[in-house]
Amino acid sequence: MEFLSIKTFLKHSGRVQPEDYLHVIELLLNGIALHAVQGDTEDLFRFQDDVRTIARTIGNDSSGEDLLVSTSRAMRALEEYSRHTQKFMRAQSLELQGMLSMLTQTVSSLSASGRENIEQLQSIEKKIEKASVIEDIRSLRIQLAECLETLKTETLRQREEASRTIFDLDAGVSNVKARMEGAQIVVRDPDTGLSTRSEAERAIAFSSQADGTHYAAFFVLDNLHSVHSRFGNKIQIEVLRMFAEHLSNAFGGTEHLYRWSAASLVAVLERNVPFVKFQAEVRQVASVRLQKTLKINSREVLLPVGCRWFALPVTKNDDSDVLFSKMDAFLAAQVGTIES
C-alpha cells in the first residue's frame, strides 16, 4: 500500500508551484477512488471511474473556476456513493437478520430441548436485530455459539436416551414373547447375535453374589450414528459385528459378551487378577485400531473403528443397580463421541 505525505512531497519539491498543488489534488482523488469502502460492486466501479475521470480533467491549464467545478463533482460523487453504500449495507444487514430469524424458528421447532434454551435463543435473536455497535454484535455471537452448543448437547443426549429406550423396549418385547411361549431361551440381539442388556444385568447380579473375582468391561463405539448416517444401517451392523468379534476373540468367546445399548457392549468376566491388571488387559484390547474396508464408487475407503472403555470390579454383595447406573452414566458422558 502506498502512503502519501503531502508535507513531505511539498518539502522535497522546493518552491511550491501551482502544478504541485494540482498533482496533490490528483493523488488525493485517486486515493479516494482506490480506498473507498466496498459496498455494491457495480456502485464501487462506477464511483471509481467517476473520480478518476474527474482527476484526469485537472491539468496545468485548469482555471480556479474549473477546479471548483471538479471539486463539486467529486463531492457529489462521494456523497452519492456513500448514500448507496449505506443503503446496501442496511439491506444486507436486514437479509442476514432475516436468515437468522428463520434459523432460530427452525431450530426452535425441531429442538426437543427445554423451554429455557429455546427462550434464550429467541432472546439473542431480538438483541441482534437491535445491535448497532460491533462490540455488541461480537458479544452476541459468543452468546449464540454457547446457546447452540447447549442445544446440540441436549439434543444428542435426548437422542441417545431415545435410542436406548427403543432398544430396551425391543428387548423387553422379546422377553415377554419368550415367557408367553413358555420357552426357556436367551434373548439375542438380532444385529450381533449377542445376549441383550437384560441378560447382562442378570450376569452382573449373579457375579455380585458369587465367589471369586469378577469384573465388567464396558465399551462404547465411536461415531456409530455417523456411520449409520453416511453409509446406512447395513454398514453400521457390520461395524458392530466386527467389533463384537474382536472382543469375543480377546475375551474367549461370546458367552460372556452382551449388547448393552445401541452403541455399547459389555463383557462380564471372572479373572483371578488384581483390578489394575484387569484394567491393563481391557486397555490393550480397546487400543487395537480396527478398520472396516468399504467400496464406494469403485474405490476402497478405510473406516476406522474405535471405542471408549470403562472397567469396574463386581465384588460380592455389591448393589447391582449401582453398577448399572455407573455404566449408564459413562454411556451418557460419551454422547459426543457416539454422534460425531
Kinemage of the C-alpha trace (Angstrom):
@kinemage 1
@onewidth
@group {chain A} dominant
@subgroup {mainchain}
@vectorlist {calphas} color= white
{ca met a 1} P 0.000 0.000 0.000
{ca glu a 2} L 1.352 3.437 -0.971
{ca phe a 3} L 1.127 6.213 1.634
{ca leu a 4} L 1.114 9.881 0.660
{ca ser a 5} L 2.632 12.598 2.846
{ca ile a 6} L 1.665 15.974 1.387
{ca lys a 7} L 4.031 17.811 3.718
{ca thr a 8} L 6.977 15.658 2.649
{ca phe a 9} L 6.001 15.986 -1.008
{ca leu a 10} L 5.919 19.780 -0.847
{ca lys a 11} L 9.121 19.945 1.201
{ca his a 12} L 11.093 17.995 -1.381
{ca ser a 13} L 9.542 19.930 -4.256
{ca gly a 14} L 11.471 23.077 -3.284
{ca arg a 15} L 9.488 26.151 -4.110
{ca val a 16} L 5.850 25.188 -4.428
{ca gln a 17} L 4.463 25.695 -7.918
{ca pro a 18} L 0.772 25.677 -8.924
{ca glu a 19} L 1.273 22.415 -10.766
{ca asp a 20} L 2.445 20.845 -7.476
{ca tyr a 21} L -0.950 21.548 -5.916
{ca leu a 22} L -2.647 20.134 -8.982
{ca his a 23} L -0.572 16.966 -8.650
{ca val a 24} L -1.528 16.656 -4.969
{ca ile a 25} L -5.228 17.051 -5.852
{ca glu a 26} L -4.908 14.325 -8.474
{ca leu a 27} L -3.211 11.985 -5.989
{ca leu a 28} L -5.907 12.628 -3.393
{ca leu a 29} L -8.703 11.880 -5.843
{ca asn a 30} L -7.037 8.670 -7.000
{ca gly a 31} L -6.508 7.670 -3.362
{ca ile a 32} L -10.184 8.239 -2.587
{ca ala a 33} L -11.164 6.041 -5.531
{ca leu a 34} L -8.693 3.305 -4.633
{ca his a 35} L -9.527 3.033 -0.913
{ca ala a 36} L -13.289 3.518 -0.998
{ca val a 37} L -15.241 1.165 1.279
{ca gln a 38} L -16.741 -1.606 -0.837
{ca gly a 39} L -20.497 -1.977 -0.883
{ca asp a 40} L -22.236 -2.980 -4.088
{ca thr a 41} L -19.570 -3.937 -6.639
{ca glu a 42} L -21.153 -2.097 -9.579
{ca asp a 43} L -21.597 1.068 -7.484
{ca leu a 44} L -17.947 0.889 -6.418
{ca phe a 45} L -16.656 0.547 -10.001
{ca arg a 46} L -18.905 3.404 -11.163
{ca phe a 47} L -17.686 5.661 -8.330
{ca gln a 48} L -14.023 4.857 -9.031
{ca asp a 49} L -14.467 5.593 -12.737
{ca asp a 50} L -16.190 8.913 -11.959
{ca val a 51} L -13.469 10.065 -9.557
{ca arg a 52} L -10.644 9.065 -11.905
{ca thr a 53} L -12.369 10.828 -14.786
{ca ile a 54} L -12.557 13.988 -12.653
{ca ala a 55} L -8.854 13.610 -11.756
{ca arg a 56} L -7.903 13.394 -15.433
{ca thr a 57} L -9.731 16.623 -16.248
{ca ile a 58} L -7.478 18.600 -13.917
{ca gly a 59} L -4.456 19.934 -15.777
{ca asn a 60} L -1.972 22.783 -15.743
{ca asp a 61} L -4.334 24.903 -17.802
{ca ser a 62} L -7.221 24.443 -15.345
{ca ser a 63} L -8.563 27.705 -14.016
{ca gly a 64} L -9.759 28.313 -10.483
{ca glu a 65} L -13.334 28.035 -11.698
{ca asp a 66} L -12.504 24.672 -13.321
{ca leu a 67} L -11.052 23.406 -10.039
{ca leu a 68} L -14.167 24.438 -8.130
{ca val a 69} L -16.367 22.628 -10.653
{ca ser a 70} L -14.196 19.488 -10.433
{ca thr a 71} L -14.229 19.642 -6.635
{ca ser a 72} L -18.020 19.945 -6.634
{ca arg a 73} L -18.327 16.960 -8.973
{ca ala a 74} L -16.023 14.887 -6.737
{ca met a 75} L -18.043 15.761 -3.621
{ca arg a 76} L -21.320 14.845 -5.307
{ca ala a 77} L -19.873 11.514 -6.472
{ca leu a 78} L -18.603 10.758 -2.961
{ca glu a 79} L -21.942 11.695 -1.338
{ca glu a 80} L -23.902 9.579 -3.814
{ca tyr a 81} L -21.634 6.575 -3.342
{ca ser a 82} L -21.795 6.913 0.461
{ca arg a 83} L -25.588 7.010 0.327
{ca his a 84} L -25.762 3.949 -1.924
{ca thr a 85} L -23.275 2.059 0.246
{ca gln a 86} L -25.208 2.797 3.448
{ca lys a 87} L -28.396 1.592 1.762
{ca phe a 88} L -26.641 -1.541 0.528
{ca met a 89} L -25.250 -2.355 3.987
{ca arg a 90} L -28.615 -1.809 5.649
{ca ala a 91} L -30.256 -4.139 3.138
{ca gln a 92} L -27.519 -6.710 3.657
{ca ser a 93} L -27.938 -6.475 7.434
{ca leu a 94} L -31.707 -6.980 7.138
{ca glu a 95} L -31.217 -10.013 4.932
{ca leu a 96} L -28.799 -11.553 7.449
{ca gln a 97} L -31.211 -10.823 10.287
{ca gly a 98} L -33.998 -12.495 8.298
{ca met a 99} L -31.842 -15.574 7.723
{ca leu a 100} L -31.002 -15.715 11.427
{ca ser a 101} L -34.687 -15.415 12.293
{ca met a 102} L -35.564 -18.335 10.008
{ca leu a 103} L -32.727 -20.384 11.524
{ca thr a 104} L -33.907 -19.599 15.057
{ca gln a 105} L -37.508 -20.519 14.269
{ca thr a 106} L -36.435 -23.774 12.621
{ca val a 107} L -34.144 -24.784 15.478
{ca ser a 108} L -36.853 -23.890 17.996
{ca ser a 109} L -39.463 -26.002 16.213
{ca leu a 110} L -37.154 -29.003 15.729
{ca ser a 111} L -35.367 -28.978 19.063
{ca ala a 112} L -36.673 -31.068 21.927
{ca ser a 113} L -34.547 -29.114 24.410
{ca gly a 114} L -36.043 -27.349 27.401
{ca arg a 115} L -38.015 -24.108 27.170
{ca glu a 116} L -35.185 -22.200 28.862
{ca asn a 117} L -32.745 -22.930 25.993
{ca ile a 118} L -35.315 -22.001 23.328
{ca glu a 119} L -36.206 -18.742 25.108
{ca gln a 120} L -32.517 -17.851 25.357
{ca leu a 121} L -32.084 -18.405 21.603
{ca gln a 122} L -35.117 -16.220 20.831
{ca ser a 123} L -33.816 -13.506 23.178
{ca ile a 124} L -30.463 -13.444 21.354
{ca glu a 125} L -32.300 -13.118 18.026
{ca lys a 126} L -34.145 -9.991 19.241
{ca lys a 127} L -30.940 -8.462 20.608
{ca ile a 128} L -29.172 -8.988 17.271
{ca glu a 129} L -31.899 -7.027 15.488
{ca lys a 130} L -31.273 -4.054 17.812
{ca ala a 131} L -27.461 -4.253 17.968
{ca ser a 132} L -25.765 -1.218 16.469
{ca val a 133} L -22.081 -1.381 17.517
{ca ile a 134} L -19.563 -4.087 16.700
{ca glu a 135} L -18.817 -4.845 20.370
{ca asp a 136} L -22.470 -5.775 20.976
{ca ile a 137} L -22.532 -7.998 17.880
{ca arg a 138} L -19.344 -9.815 18.947
{ca ser a 139} L -20.752 -10.398 22.421
{ca leu a 140} L -23.997 -11.743 20.945
{ca arg a 141} L -22.055 -14.027 18.626
{ca ile a 142} L -20.357 -15.620 21.650
{ca gln a 143} L -23.718 -15.985 23.417
{ca leu a 144} L -25.236 -17.535 20.294
{ca ala a 145} L -22.380 -20.059 19.996
{ca glu a 146} L -22.773 -21.078 23.645
{ca cys a 147} L -26.562 -21.391 23.305
{ca leu a 148} L -26.312 -23.534 20.150
{ca glu a 149} L -23.696 -25.765 21.793
{ca thr a 150} L -26.039 -26.291 24.754
{ca leu a 151} L -28.905 -27.122 22.385
{ca lys a 152} L -26.691 -29.556 20.488
{ca thr a 153} L -25.538 -31.362 23.637
{ca glu a 154} L -29.077 -31.649 24.982
{ca thr a 155} L -30.429 -32.878 21.636
{ca leu a 156} L -27.701 -35.518 21.337
{ca arg a 157} L -28.351 -36.674 24.910
{ca gln a 158} L -32.073 -37.000 24.255
{ca arg a 159} L -31.414 -38.847 21.006
{ca glu a 160} L -29.200 -41.368 22.787
{ca glu a 161} L -31.818 -41.795 25.519
{ca ala a 162} L -34.499 -42.400 22.884
{ca ser a 163} L -32.274 -44.916 21.114
{ca arg a 164} L -31.589 -46.705 24.395
{ca thr a 165} L -35.302 -46.715 25.266
{ca ile a 166} L -36.256 -48.202 21.895
{ca phe a 167} L -33.521 -50.807 22.248
{ca asp a 168} L -34.721 -51.745 25.749
{ca leu a 169} L -38.348 -51.875 24.570
{ca asp a 170} L -37.411 -54.238 21.754
{ca ala a 171} L -35.568 -56.467 24.196
{ca gly a 172} L -38.496 -56.287 26.619
{ca val a 173} L -40.964 -57.317 23.918
{ca ser a 174} L -38.749 -60.267 23.026
{ca asn a 175} L -38.599 -61.286 26.687
{ca val a 176} L -42.373 -61.102 27.040
{ca lys a 177} L -42.867 -63.180 23.918
{ca ala a 178} L -40.434 -65.791 25.202
{ca arg a 179} L -42.246 -66.013 28.554
{ca met a 180} L -45.661 -66.222 26.891
{ca glu a 181} L -44.462 -69.076 24.723
{ca gly a 182} L -43.016 -70.797 27.755
{ca ala a 183} L -39.649 -71.060 26.075
{ca gln a 184} L -36.580 -71.100 28.285
{ca ile a 185} L -34.322 -69.303 25.835
{ca val a 186} L -31.858 -66.440 25.995
{ca val a 187} L -32.991 -63.378 24.077
{ca arg a 188} L -30.467 -62.480 21.394
{ca asp a 189} L -29.778 -59.164 19.758
{ca pro a 190} L -30.759 -59.537 16.057
{ca asp a 191} L -27.862 -57.387 14.814
{ca thr a 192} L -24.941 -59.047 16.620
{ca gly a 193} L -26.322 -62.331 17.899
{ca leu a 194} L -25.190 -61.370 21.413
{ca ser a 195} L -27.315 -61.575 24.544
{ca thr a 196} L -29.133 -58.359 25.417
{ca arg a 197} L -28.958 -55.964 28.351
{ca ser a 198} L -31.412 -57.946 30.474
{ca glu a 199} L -29.073 -60.955 30.293
{ca ala a 200} L -26.091 -58.724 31.116
{ca glu a 201} L -27.890 -57.419 34.196
{ca arg a 202} L -28.601 -60.968 35.329
{ca ala a 203} L -24.951 -61.947 34.800
{ca ile a 204} L -23.701 -58.950 36.804
{ca ala a 205} L -26.234 -59.574 39.584
{ca phe a 206} L -25.177 -63.238 39.729
{ca ser a 207} L -21.472 -62.286 39.811
{ca ser a 208} L -22.106 -59.890 42.707
{ca gln a 209} L -23.373 -62.851 44.773
{ca ala a 210} L -20.826 -65.449 43.658
{ca asp a 211} L -17.400 -66.382 44.970
{ca gly a 212} L -14.318 -65.456 43.011
{ca thr a 213} L -13.114 -62.223 41.392
{ca his a 214} L -15.391 -60.746 38.761
{ca tyr a 215} L -15.161 -57.638 36.588
{ca ala a 216} L -17.214 -55.838 33.959
{ca ala a 217} L -15.622 -54.201 30.904
{ca phe a 218} L -17.825 -51.621 29.194
{ca phe a 219} L -17.193 -50.435 25.599
{ca val a 220} L -18.849 -47.583 23.671
{ca leu a 221} L -18.188 -47.425 19.916
{ca asp a 222} L -17.115 -44.093 18.441
{ca asn a 223} L -19.091 -42.377 15.672
{ca leu a 224} L -21.667 -45.156 15.272
{ca his a 225} L -24.544 -42.781 14.469
{ca ser a 226} L -22.299 -41.020 11.940
{ca val a 227} L -21.569 -44.371 10.267
{ca his a 228} L -25.318 -45.009 10.038
{ca ser a 229} L -25.977 -41.533 8.611
{ca arg a 230} L -23.229 -41.747 5.978
{ca phe a 231} L -23.246 -45.420 4.964
{ca gly a 232} L -26.593 -46.860 6.103
{ca asn a 233} L -27.843 -49.456 8.556
{ca lys a 234} L -26.135 -52.418 6.835
{ca ile a 235} L -22.636 -50.963 7.311
{ca gln a 236} L -23.467 -49.963 10.900
{ca ile a 237} L -24.410 -53.568 11.715
{ca glu a 238} L -21.240 -54.859 10.025
{ca val a 239} L -19.138 -52.499 12.169
{ca leu a 240} L -20.932 -53.711 15.322
{ca arg a 241} L -20.353 -57.353 14.384
{ca met a 242} L -16.687 -56.755 13.601
{ca phe a 243} L -16.159 -55.056 16.963
{ca ala a 244} L -18.093 -57.799 18.800
{ca glu a 245} L -15.925 -60.431 17.088
{ca his a 246} L -12.800 -58.550 18.193
{ca leu a 247} L -13.973 -58.575 21.824
{ca ser a 248} L -15.043 -62.220 21.565
{ca asn a 249} L -11.579 -63.224 20.357
{ca ala a 250} L -9.938 -61.185 23.098
{ca phe a 251} L -12.093 -62.480 25.966
{ca gly a 252} L -12.529 -66.100 24.915
{ca gly a 253} L -15.979 -66.329 23.345
{ca thr a 254} L -19.353 -64.612 23.214
{ca glu a 255} L -20.958 -66.301 26.223
{ca his a 256} L -19.694 -63.513 28.482
{ca leu a 257} L -20.329 -60.690 25.990
{ca tyr a 258} L -23.566 -58.652 25.833
{ca arg a 259} L -25.025 -55.761 23.860
{ca trp a 260} L -25.898 -53.143 26.462
{ca ser a 261} L -27.334 -50.427 24.182
{ca ala a 262} L -27.402 -49.408 20.531
{ca ala a 263} L -23.729 -48.334 20.629
{ca ser a 264} L -22.285 -50.209 23.616
{ca leu a 265} L -21.194 -53.723 24.603
{ca val a 266} L -20.260 -55.159 27.990
{ca ala a 267} L -18.168 -58.181 28.963
{ca val a 268} L -18.752 -59.823 32.374
{ca leu a 269} L -15.662 -61.835 33.227
{ca glu a 270} L -14.086 -63.822 36.033
{ca arg a 271} L -10.420 -63.023 36.399
{ca asn a 272} L -8.222 -64.110 39.280
{ca val a 273} L -6.063 -60.981 38.973
{ca pro a 274} L -5.936 -57.568 40.708
{ca phe a 275} L -8.161 -54.831 39.247
{ca val a 276} L -5.123 -52.944 37.921
{ca lys a 277} L -4.105 -55.918 35.797
{ca phe a 278} L -7.655 -56.332 34.514
{ca gln a 279} L -7.701 -52.662 33.528
{ca ala a 280} L -4.446 -53.171 31.626
{ca glu a 281} L -5.990 -56.132 29.782
{ca val a 282} L -9.061 -54.095 28.800
{ca arg a 283} L -6.921 -51.114 27.791
{ca gln a 284} L -4.859 -53.340 25.473
{ca val a 285} L -7.990 -54.782 23.856
{ca ala a 286} L -9.545 -51.345 23.372
{ca ser a 287} L -6.354 -49.819 21.957
{ca val a 288} L -6.357 -52.084 18.889
{ca arg a 289} L -7.306 -49.830 15.964
{ca leu a 290} L -9.726 -51.757 13.802
{ca gln a 291} L -10.563 -50.784 10.224
{ca lys a 292} L -13.540 -51.622 8.043
{ca thr a 293} L -12.885 -51.608 4.292
{ca leu a 294} L -15.744 -50.118 2.261
{ca lys a 295} L -16.133 -49.982 -1.524
{ca ile a 296} L -17.656 -46.683 -2.655
{ca asn a 297} L -17.907 -45.801 -6.362
{ca ser a 298} L -15.304 -48.417 -7.365
{ca arg a 299} L -12.785 -47.205 -4.773
{ca glu a 300} L -11.883 -48.544 -1.355
{ca val a 301} L -12.347 -46.461 1.794
{ca leu a 302} L -10.894 -47.453 5.175
{ca leu a 303} L -13.319 -46.747 8.021
{ca pro a 304} L -11.604 -46.619 11.454
{ca val a 305} L -13.447 -48.375 14.279
{ca gly a 306} L -12.553 -47.163 17.775
{ca cys a 307} L -14.129 -47.124 21.197
{ca arg a 308} L -14.166 -45.614 24.668
{ca trp a 309} L -13.950 -48.083 27.556
{ca phe a 310} L -14.691 -48.327 31.252
{ca ala a 311} L -13.878 -51.159 33.684
{ca leu a 312} L -15.245 -51.791 37.161
{ca pro a 313} L -14.986 -54.568 39.740
{ca val a 314} L -18.047 -56.652 40.613
{ca thr a 315} L -17.439 -57.640 44.217
{ca lys a 316} L -19.543 -59.838 46.431
{ca asn a 317} L -22.675 -58.221 47.856
{ca asp a 318} L -22.383 -55.231 45.514
{ca asp a 319} L -25.642 -53.453 44.719
{ca ser a 320} L -26.079 -54.382 41.048
{ca asp a 321} L -28.349 -51.369 40.426
{ca val a 322} L -25.471 -49.083 41.408
{ca leu a 323} L -23.220 -50.846 38.895
{ca phe a 324} L -25.859 -50.438 36.166
{ca ser a 325} L -26.126 -46.718 36.961
{ca lys a 326} L -22.352 -46.294 36.644
{ca met a 327} L -22.354 -47.884 33.210
{ca asp a 328} L -25.314 -45.784 32.056
{ca ala a 329} L -23.613 -42.634 33.364
{ca phe a 330} L -20.447 -43.488 31.398
{ca leu a 331} L -22.570 -44.105 28.287
{ca ala a 332} L -24.349 -40.749 28.675
{ca ala a 333} L -20.987 -38.977 29.008
{ca gln a 334} L -19.881 -40.376 25.631
{ca val a 335} L -22.780 -38.882 23.649
{ca gly a 336} L -20.456 -36.559 21.673
{ca thr a 337} L -18.140 -39.395 20.554
{ca ile a 338} L -21.084 -41.571 19.539
{ca glu a 339} L -22.697 -38.824 17.425
{ca ser a 340} L -19.738 -37.016 15.834
